[in-house]
Amino acid sequence: MSYIGKQPTKAPLTASDIEDGIITAAKIEDGAVVAAEIASNAVTTAKINADAVTGAKIADDAINSEHYTDGSVDTAHIADANVTSDKIADDAITLAKMASGTDGNIISYDASGNPVAVATGTAGQILTSAGAGAPPTFATASGGDVVLLASSGNLTSGSRYNADNVFSSTYKSYKIIGTNIRFSADEPIAFVFRTGGGSGSDSTQSRYCYVNNRVERNSGGTASALTVTDWNGSVGKISQDIESDDLNKMGSFEFQVFDPYATRSTNWINHTMQWDSTGSWIANIMGGGTYNYEAALTGIGIYPTSGNFVYGEIKIYGFK
């Protein structure tokens, strides 16, 4: 190249040789601006493309909870088995959060201390401890020494309550309790023993022998005593005539029968508290007797000598 005048001296350009604002981006070679040429804090948010910051560009342990958007950590971003017990607040797990199970099961713990489901039992069974080191189980309750064998429910009608197949070799004595008994007529409480098990029938032998002592008193202070007996009668009796007109005046009794299933004569004792037929006297009747007939008795029928039940309940218990 020809020059007019003196040829320029060869020397590198310095920053002072370049006028401000004349170097455009097109004049900068790709990759020419290295990290050392970028001032601290010079890369602002606007200089970073969307989705340009990859996981590799984020320092380990550099992002803390203040940088998360609320609700942004979803199930897909929680690794399996990473929600530990420390991460769950007390009382935070509701019934709705528990896994479904079998109705009637109970949650317990096994010998290793791990939760286990106690299988549902059958109707009437009770939860029974298996002792230390084992979960409980449902089991049928043992009979015990006193067991309810029969119950009449509320006796609001009917001329008789029969309880069959209640006497057996399992129990040696039986207590029969009558609560708030009232009849449709002023009649005493009578009974007969029955045989034949579940398809029972009256034992028809006229062998009922008993002695009842009655003491009564009225509101005027008058008291009296009377002994009522029978020998080889056709029925047993444990009360005198019970008031039937007044709904609030009834009779209640306890009646104990001893070893009726044995093939020998059967003894009983009885105690009744009642209003008499006039409703003016209270009567305390205590006594007992024997059915002097050798038979295996399996049941009992209780009834008014005339009329029907209007109210009351009778229960029979077995005693070993």
C-alpha positions in Angstrom: 0.0 0.0 0.0 1.3 3.5 -0.9 1.4 6.2 1.7 1.6 9.9 1.3 4.2 11.1 3.6 5.8 9.0 6.3 4.7 5.4 6.7 2.9 4.8 10.1 4.8 3.0 12.7 3.5 -0.5 13.4 2.1 -0.8 17.0 -0.8 -2.5 18.7 -4.0 -0.5 19.3 -4.7 0.4 22.8 -8.0 1.3 24.4 -7.1 5.0 24.1 -6.8 4.6 20.3 -10.4 3.5 20.0 -13.1 6.0 20.1 -16.0 5.3 22.5 -19.0 3.5 20.9 -17.5 2.4 17.6 -17.0 -1.4 18.4 -20.3 -3.2 17.8 -21.2 -6.8 18.9 -20.7 -7.9 15.3 -17.0 -6.9 15.7 -16.5 -9.3 18.7 -15.5 -12.8 17.8 -17.6 -15.6 19.2 -16.1 -16.9 22.5 -13.8 -13.9 22.8 -15.3 -12.6 26.0 -14.1 -14.9 28.8 -15.1 -14.9 32.5 -12.1 -12.7 33.4 -13.5 -10.0 31.1 -16.9 -9.9 32.9 -17.1 -7.6 35.9 -18.5 -8.9 39.2 -22.3 -8.6 39.5 -22.4 -7.6 35.7 -24.5 -10.6 34.7 -28.1 -9.6 35.6 -31.3 -11.6 35.4 -32.1 -10.0 32.0 -28.8 -11.3 30.6 -29.8 -15.0 31.3 -32.0 -16.8 28.8 -35.1 -18.6 30.1 -34.2 -22.3 31.0 -30.5 -21.5 30.5 -29.5 -22.3 34.1 -29.1 -26.1 34.3 -28.6 -28.2 37.5 -24.9 -28.4 36.7 -24.7 -24.6 37.0 -26.1 -24.5 40.5 -23.6 -25.1 43.4 -24.4 -28.0 45.7 -26.4 -27.0 48.8 -26.9 -23.5 47.3 -30.7 -23.4 47.1 -32.6 -23.1 50.4 -36.3 -23.0 51.3 -36.7 -19.3 50.8 -36.1 -19.8 47.1 -38.9 -22.3 46.6 -42.3 -21.2 45.5 -45.0 -22.3 48.0 -46.4 -25.6 46.9 -43.8 -26.1 44.2 -42.3 -29.4 45.7 -44.7 -32.0 44.4 -44.8 -35.8 44.9 -42.7 -36.5 41.8 -39.8 -34.5 43.2 -39.7 -36.3 46.6 -37.5 -39.4 46.5 -39.0 -42.6 47.8 -38.6 -43.2 51.6 -37.5 -39.6 52.1 -40.4 -38.4 54.3 -39.1 -39.5 57.7 -40.9 -39.4 61.0 -39.1 -36.2 61.9 -40.7 -34.5 58.9 -44.3 -35.3 60.1 -45.8 -33.1 62.8 -47.4 -34.6 65.8 -51.1 -35.3 65.4 -50.8 -34.7 61.6 -52.0 -38.1 60.4 -55.8 -38.2 60.3 -57.9 -41.3 59.8 -58.3 -40.3 56.2 -54.6 -40.7 55.7 -54.4 -44.2 57.0 -54.4 -47.2 54.7 -57.8 -49.0 54.4 -58.1 -52.2 56.4 -60.7 -54.8 57.4 -63.7 -53.6 59.4 -63.6 -54.9 62.9 -59.8 -55.3 63.0 -57.8 -53.6 65.7 -54.2 -52.3 65.4 -51.8 -53.7 67.9 -48.0 -54.5 68.0 -46.2 -57.8 67.6 -43.3 -59.2 69.5 -40.9 -57.1 67.4 -42.7 -53.9 68.1 -44.1 -53.7 64.6 -47.7 -52.8 64.0 -50.0 -55.7 63.3 -53.8 -56.0 62.6 -55.7 -58.1 65.1 -58.2 -60.1 63.0 -61.9 -59.5 63.6 -63.6 -62.0 65.9 -67.1 -63.3 65.7 -70.2 -61.8 67.4 -70.0 -62.1 71.2 -66.3 -62.8 71.4 -64.1 -60.5 73.6 -60.6 -59.2 73.2 -58.2 -61.4 75.1 -54.6 -60.6 76.1 -52.0 -63.1 75.0 -49.5 -61.8 77.5 -46.3 -59.9 76.9 -44.7 -60.4 73.5 -47.8 -61.2 71.5 -50.8 -59.3 70.1 -54.2 -59.9 71.7 -56.8 -62.0 69.9 -60.6 -62.2 69.9 -61.9 -65.3 71.8 -65.1 -66.7 73.2 -65.4 -65.7 76.8 -65.1 -68.5 79.3 -68.3 -69.4 81.1 -67.1 -68.4 84.6 -68.9 -69.5 87.7 -72.1 -67.5 87.1 -73.8 -67.4 83.7 -77.0 -65.9 82.5 -78.9 -68.8 80.8 -82.3 -67.4 80.0 -84.2 -64.2 80.0 -87.9 -63.6 79.3 -87.5 -60.0 78.2 -90.4 -57.7 79.2 -93.5 -59.9 79.9 -96.4 -57.8 78.6 -98.6 -60.7 77.6 -99.0 -64.5 77.7 -100.2 -66.7 80.4 -96.9 -68.4 81.0 -93.1 -68.2 80.7 -91.4 -71.5 79.9 -87.6 -71.8 80.1 -86.5 -75.1 78.6 -83.1 -76.8 78.4 -81.6 -74.5 81.1 -80.9 -77.1 83.8 -78.1 -79.5 83.0 -75.1 -81.2 84.6 -73.0 -78.1 83.9 -74.3 -76.2 87.0 -75.2 -77.3 90.5 -77.6 -74.6 91.4 -79.7 -72.0 89.6 -81.1 -68.6 90.7 -84.3 -67.3 89.1 -85.0 -63.6 89.6 -88.3 -62.0 88.8 -88.5 -58.2 88.7 -91.6 -56.1 89.0 -94.1 -58.9 88.2 -97.7 -58.0 87.6 -100.6 -60.1 86.4 -104.0 -59.3 84.8 -105.7 -60.6 87.9 -104.9 -60.9 91.6 -103.1 -64.2 91.6 -100.0 -65.9 93.2 -96.8 -66.8 91.3 -96.8 -70.6 90.6 -94.3 -72.8 88.9 -93.8 -76.4 87.6 -90.6 -78.2 86.7 -90.2 -79.5 83.1 -88.3 -82.4 81.5 -87.3 -83.2 77.9 -84.6 -80.7 77.2 -85.3 -78.3 74.3 -88.7 -79.8 73.6 -89.7 -79.7 77.2 -93.0 -80.6 78.8 -94.3 -80.3 82.3 -93.4 -82.9 84.9 -96.9 -83.9 85.9 -96.2 -85.6 89.2 -98.1 -84.1 92.2 -95.1 -84.1 94.4 -94.7 -80.4 95.3 -94.1 -79.9 99.1 -93.4 -76.5 100.5 -93.5 -74.2 103.5 -93.8 -70.4 103.1 -93.8 -67.9 106.0 -95.6 -64.7 105.2 -95.2 -61.5 107.3 -97.2 -58.4 106.2 -98.1 -55.0 107.4 -100.4 -52.1 106.4 -100.2 -48.3 106.6 -102.1 -48.3 109.8 -99.4 -50.2 111.7 -101.2 -53.5 111.8 -99.0 -56.5 111.2 -99.7 -60.2 110.8 -97.9 -63.4 110.1 -99.1 -66.6 108.4 -97.6 -69.9 107.3 -98.7 -71.3 104.0 -97.9 -74.9 103.2 -98.7 -77.8 100.8 -97.9 -81.4 100.6 -97.7 -83.3 97.3 -99.4 -80.5 95.5 -99.7 -80.2 91.7 -97.7 -76.9 91.5 -95.2 -75.0 93.6 -96.0 -71.4 94.8 -93.7 -68.7 95.9 -96.1 -65.8 96.6 -99.6 -64.9 97.7 -102.0 -63.1 95.4 -100.3 -60.0 93.9 -102.1 -56.7 93.5 -103.1 -56.2 89.8 -105.0 -52.9 89.7 -102.3 -50.5 90.7 -99.6 -50.1 88.1 -97.1 -49.1 90.7 -97.6 -52.1 93.1 -95.9 -55.2 91.9 -94.0 -58.2 93.2 -90.4 -59.3 92.9 -88.7 -62.6 93.8 -85.5 -64.6 94.1 -85.9 -68.3 93.7 -83.0 -70.8 94.0 -83.2 -74.3 92.7 -80.5 -76.9 93.8 -79.1 -79.5 91.4 -82.4 -80.1 89.5 -80.7 -82.2 86.8 -79.8 -85.0 89.2 -82.2 -87.9 89.3 -83.3 -87.3 92.9 -85.7 -85.0 94.7 -85.1 -81.3 94.0 -85.0 -78.6 96.7 -85.6 -74.9 96.4 -85.7 -71.8 98.5 -87.7 -68.6 97.7 -88.0 -65.0 98.8 -90.7 -62.7 97.5 -91.5 -59.1 98.3 -94.9 -57.9 97.1 -98.1 -55.9 97.6 -101.1 -58.1 98.5 -104.3 -58.3 96.4 -105.9 -55.3 98.2 -102.9 -53.0 97.5 -103.0 -52.1 101.2 -100.4 -54.5 102.7 -96.8 -55.2 101.9 -95.9 -58.8 102.3 -92.5 -60.5 102.8 -92.7 -64.2 102.0 -89.8 -66.5 102.6 -89.8 -70.2 102.3 -88.8 -73.3 100.3 -89.7 -76.8 99.4 -88.9 -80.0 97.6 -90.2 -81.6 94.4 -90.2 -85.2 95.7 -89.8 -87.0 92.4 -86.7 -88.6 91.0 -86.2 -87.1 87.5 -83.6 -85.2 85.6 -85.4 -81.8 85.4 -84.3 -79.6 82.4 -86.6 -76.5 82.7 -89.3 -74.6 84.5 -92.6 -72.9 83.7 -93.6 -69.8 85.7 -97.1 -68.3 85.6 -100.1 -66.8 87.4 -102.6 -69.4 88.4 -105.1 -67.5 86.4 -104.9 -64.6 83.8 -101.8 -63.3 82.0 -98.5 -61.5 82.5 -98.9 -57.7 82.2 -95.4 -56.6 83.2 -92.1 -57.9 84.5 -89.0 -59.8 83.6 -87.6 -63.2 84.6 -83.9 -64.2 84.3 -82.3 -67.5 85.1 -78.6 -67.8 86.1 -76.5 -70.9 86.5 -74.0 -71.3 89.3 -71.2 -73.9 89.2 
